[in-house]
Amino acid sequence: MSARQATIARADWKRPTARRVETVRRRLREAYGVPVAAPHADPLGELILTVLSQSTNDRNRDVAFLRLRRRFDSWEAVRDAPVGEIEEAIRPGGISKVKSRRIKAILEAIGDDLDLEWMRDAPLEDSREYLCALPGVGRKTAACVLCFSYDLPDVPVDTHVSRVATRLGLLRPGAPFDEQHDEMARITPPEAALEFHVNMLRHGRRTCHARSPACGECTLRRICPSRMDRAS
Ligand code: SF4
């Protein structure tokens, strides 16, 4: 797509209808099923796990998380530990110097009781605002905590979800990440946040690749405006 076409696409973008969103969801469900992941009710663990997931793969993230949990017997112990010990524990997860400082800063900012369970019943906006005020925490991390811990209606928008949703016209081309989160939360039925996130992520990893999307074998090709752009 040329720069001029991209500008036109941005100007022409309209929020998708509920029917169109449902069609996308249904086709993704048919391709990938409905993800089964019961909310685990551990928002603090999810918060730290999401910090560890930055700039690494799932396996290294999980290794770092397990090492952290084995080395310290509580989150209070992590909070009070020298940052070098945290760094050593999470080293397999990469950029451990940055992540260890962030984890300690987050735990210190939450305070003495390290309690986030109030988010289960709090207004979503209050929880989101609280999380985004923690050091280094943005909308994606906040959405991961709320969605995976308590199945609350916030959709994490990572690079895969962002790319697929933008190509499908669900998001405004060029929209900043905060706007993308607002839009995804707006167009996704409350009970479908986890499903939509997981299936868009799967589609981005398996078919709608960043550089060479496999449009010819894509279950969404007949309704995808980006597919049509490439064919013209
Ligand atoms: S048709 Fe192509 S660009 Fe559109 S969602 Fe499918 S793989 Fe992605």
Boltz pocket constraint, residues with backbone or C-beta under 6 A from the ligand:
constraints:
  - pocket:
      binder: B
      contacts: [[A, 164], [A, 167], [A, 168], [A, 207], [A, 208], [A, 209], [A, 213], [A, 214], [A, 215], [A, 216], [A, 218], [A, 219], [A, 220], [A, 221], [A, 224], [A, 225], [A, 226], [A, 227]]
      max_distance: 6.0
